């Protein structure tokens, strides 16, 4: 049997850490010929040059596509999309894969999907059907669904939503969330002995803070950070570990604010530009709580029994657990919820519906099964559901 030529696109540290187990499986599989395309914030010094994590994993990169505009605003994002279409057109027309695998909802993933449509390359999309009302990602995610021939969702609810958008149920698979597998396979690190934590105060515990822009409403989408920092100023007893924002419009504003906040007291406040997933997983696992608006607070924190203070609307619409506490982007509301959590007993890891931690193997098995059946096309028919309005 001819090898299946599979290309995978990665544009951010968060999405790469999810894709990593699947990439490793496909790379080793004798039935597949694998190519990795690296783009967007992976190639930006400002966001930690996270391509280095891929190099560290000893993965061969087929091509690097530099598309990230230096302007951290909506115009810059639009320009990045335009440059992305030019770059992906050249790359994918030469590569001509049998299948393009993409994950999530970022603009570079949107570009890769729609370039593939024009080049008649079938697309397999992971993590479709989800909702995030506070980010433009919501629109892009659904648009990517319509550009994709095959879908791998993380819950049965999300599978139904993809089908609701006109996708044939035969091509929509619920194999759980890659985040579960990511946690399961993360290595234990005694991070307190690492150089960056040398002078850090762990005596009273710490709060993990990870905040990204709310891009759905225009204006300064980074201002979500302001009430969060005001709240953290009230919490003198706890140390703070922060991650960098993503590269969405408003990300620079958030990172500048975080840096200034941490410089005031580096003994109890620390910001790390790029942690890598093993370090992030260990820091999350040992934290008092996670604060911000990251999907890791929704997917991974409950599995570990870590409370999540979810601020604003960026994650609104996602399925959440009883470890999640929603806060308005107001200092008083955030502070009250944090104080409430601190007084509670330590939570236990919850039972979840995100799979058993073998998602990547299930996805690869299904892809091979699809190609054995044959008749793989990028031009698909709309699947109508019979219902009354």
N, C-alpha and C positions, 0 to 999 in steps of 0.2 A: 504493500500500500504506500502511495506517495505521502511524504511528510506534510502535515498541516502547517502552513506558513502563518505564524501568529505574530502580530505586532502588538505591543502594549505601550501606552502613553502614560507618562507620569510628569506632573507639573508642580507638585508641592510635597513637603516633608510628610504632612498628615496622610495624604492619599497613598504615598509610597509605602509608608509603614503598614498600611492595610493590605496593599497589593503584594507585599514582599513574599509571604508564604506561597501565593499562587505563582508568582514569577519564578521562584526557586523550583517549584514542581515542574512547570512547563519547560524551563531551561534543561532539566535533567531527563525529560521524557523523550524516548527514542522515536516516538511517533510525531514529534513536533519539531519544527525549525523556528527558533525564537529570535525576535529582534526587539530591542528596547529603545524607545524614543524619549529623550529627556528634554524638558522645556520649562519655561516660565520661571517661577521663583527659585527653582533648584539651581539656576545659573546666576543668581543675584548675590553679590557680596553682602548687600544690605539685609538680606533675609537668611544669612548664614551659609550661603553657598552649599546647600544641602546635597548637591551632586556628590560631595565627598562621602556621604553615607552609602551611596550606591557603589562608588569605587571601593569603599571599605568592605562591602559585601562581595567583592570580586566578580561583579556582573559586567559583562561586556556591553557597552553603549553603542548602538548602531548609529545614532545621530543626535546631536545637540541642537535644539532650535531656540535661539535667543529672540524672544518676542516681547519681553517685558518692557513697557515704556517707563522712563524715569519719572514721569509725572504721576504722582499717586492720587489721581482723581478720576472722575468718570470719563473725561476726555482722554486721559492716558489709557484707561481700560479699553475704550473704543478703538484707539490707535493700535493697541496690542492685539485686539481681535483682527484688525485689518492685516497687520503684519503676520499674524498667525495663519490666516488663510493662504497668504503667499508662501510661507515657509512649509506648511503642511502639504500644500499642493505639490511642491517640488519633491518633498520627502516621500510621500505616499505613492505618487505616480511612478517613482523609481523603484520603490520597495515592492509594490503590488502584493500585499499580503492576502491570504485567503480569509483572514478574520482580523479585525481590530478590536482589542479589549480595552475598555475604558471604565473608570470608576468615578462616581460622584457627579458634581454639578458646577465645577468651576468653568470660567469662560474659555480657557485653553482646551478643556475637554469638549465643550460645545463646538469649538472650531474644528477639532479633530473629527468629531462625529459628522459634521455637515460637509466637510471636505471629502470624507469617505463616501457619502451619498453621491456626490457629483462624480466620483471616480468608480462607482459601482463596487465598493468594498463593503461587505457585510460587517455590522458592528454588534458586539456583545457588550451590554451595559450592566454594571453592578451598582446596586443601591438606588434603583429607581423607585418611584411611587411614594417617596417620602415627602413630607411637608416641612418647610421652614419659612414661615410668613414674613419674618423680619429681614430676609436677605434676598437679593436678586437671584441667588442660586435656585430658588424655588421655580422661577420661570425657566431658567436654563435647564434644570433637571428634567422638567416635563418635555421641553423641546428636544432634549437628548433622547428621551424615551421614544419620541416619534421618529427619530433618525436611526433607531436601533432595531435590528432584526431579532435579537435574543436578549432576554432580561433575567437577571439574577437578583432577586429581592431579599431583604433580610427578615421579613415577617409575612404572614399570610394576609394581613391587612394591606400591606404595601403591594403584594401580588395582585390582590383584587383591584387596587387603584390603577395599576398598570393596564390590566385587562379593560377596565372602565374607559381607558383612553384609546380603545380600539385595537389593542394588541391581542393576537391569538393566544388563548390559554395554553396551547401546545408548546408555545415558545417562551412561556413565563414560568420561571422556576423559583421556589422559595427554599433556599439552602442555608439560610441563616446569615449572620453578620460576620464579616472577616475580623471585626474587632475582638470577638470572643477567642478566635484562633490566635490573634496577635498577643492577647494577654497570656494565653495558655503557653505560648512558645517564647515568651520574653525571658531573658536570663536574669537571675538575681544579681544585683550589684550592691556592694557596700558603699553607696555613693557618699556617705558622710566622710569617707577617707579620701575622696577625690580632691584635687588641687583647688578647684573653684569653691569648695565648701570648707576650706582650711580654717577660715576665721568666722564661720557662720554659727549663729547661736541656735542650737537644736533643743535647748533645755526645756522650753515650754511647748514644744510642738510647733507645727507650721501650717499655713494655709497655701494651697496651690492656686495660683491665679492665671487664667488663660482667657484672654478677651480678644474678640475680632470685631470688625465694623459691622453695623447694621446697615446694609446697602439698599434696602427696599424703599426707603423713603426720601432719598436725595439729601441735600444739605451736607453738613459735616457728619458723616456716618461714624466717625471715630469718637464722638462726644459721649458715647456710652461709657467710656472709661472714667469720666469725671466723678460721677456719684460713687463709683466703686472705690476710687482712691480716697475720696472724702470719708467713706465708711471705714476703710482700712486704717486711716489716720486715728480713728477712735479706738482701735484694738491694739493697745500698747503691749499686751502680754505675749502676743503671738508673733512669730517670725513669718516672713512672706517669701515665697519662691514664685517668680513670674516667668512666663514664656513670652516670646515675641508674637506679635500679631501676624496674620497672613498678609498677602500683598494687595488685598482689596483697597479701593479708595477709602482713605481714613486710617489705613494701617500705620502710616508714618506718624500721624498725630498720636495714635495710641502708644506706639513705641517710644516716642519722645517723652510723653507724659510718664510712662513707666520708668524710663531711665532716670529722669529727674527725681521721681519718688524714691527710687532705690539708692540714689547717691546721697540722700539725706542721712541715711543710717545703714551703711553696707554690712554692719554686724548682724542686723536683723532683717535686711531686705536684699534680695538677690534676684537679678534678671539674667536669664541664659538665652542667648540668641537662638541656638539650635541644640536641643538635648539629644536627639536620636531617640528611637523608641524605647530601647531597654532602660535607659536612664529615666525617661518620662514615666514609664510604667511603674518603676520602683519608687519614684517620688510620689506619684499618685497613690500607690498602695500604702504608703506610710504617712500620708497627710491627715490632718484633722478633718478637712473638707476641701472641695474644689469650688472655686468661685469664678464666675464669668458667664460666657455664653458659648462654650465649646461643645461639640457633639460628643467628646470623650466623657463629659459629665452625664450625658444621656445614656450612652452605650456601655462604657467601661466601668464608671464609678459604681453603678448598682451591683455589678458582678462582684466587686471587691467589698461591697458594704460601705462605701465612702459617700457621705452626704454631698449633694450637689446644689449649690445656690445658683440658679439659672436666672440671670438678669436680662430683662428686656424681652424682645420678641424674636430674636434671631433664630431660636430653636422652637418657636411656637408652631404647633402642628405635629411634632414628633410624638411617638408613643413613649410615655415616661413611666417610672416606677415610684414607689413610696419613699425612695431615697432622694427624690428630686423636690426641691422647694423653689417655686417661682417668685421672683422679686421684681417689683417695679424699679425702673432706673432712678431711684431716689435714695439718698444717703440713709435716711431714717428707716425706710423699709428694709434695705439691705442689712443694716446694722442689727435691727430687731431679729431678723431671721437667723443671722449668724450667731447671735447671743442665745437664741432658742436652741440651736443645734449643739452649741458648746455644752449646754447644761444636760443634754440627753445622754443616755447610755450609748456605747459604741454599737453601731448597727451591724447586723449580720448580712453576709452576701445573700442576695435574693435569688429565687428561681426566676429564670427569664425565658423569653421565647425567641432568642436570637441564635438558636442552633447549638450544636454540641462541640464546636471547635474544630470541625473537619470540613469547613465550607470550601476551602480551596480545592481539596480533592474531589468533592462533589461537583464543583464547577468544571474542573478539567475532565472528569469522567463524562459529563453531559456534553461538553464540546466535542469530544472524540466520538461520542454516540451520534451527535448531529451530523458530523462529517461522514460517518459510516453509512448513514441513511441517504446522504447526497441531496441534490436539489437545493443548494444554498444560494439564496438570492438576496440582494439588498432592496429590491423593489417588492414590497409586500402589499397585501390586501388589508383593508380596514375590517376589523371584526366587530360586527354590530351585536349589541346585547338587546334582547327583546324586553321591553318594559313600557309601562304607560306613564305619561306625564299628566 
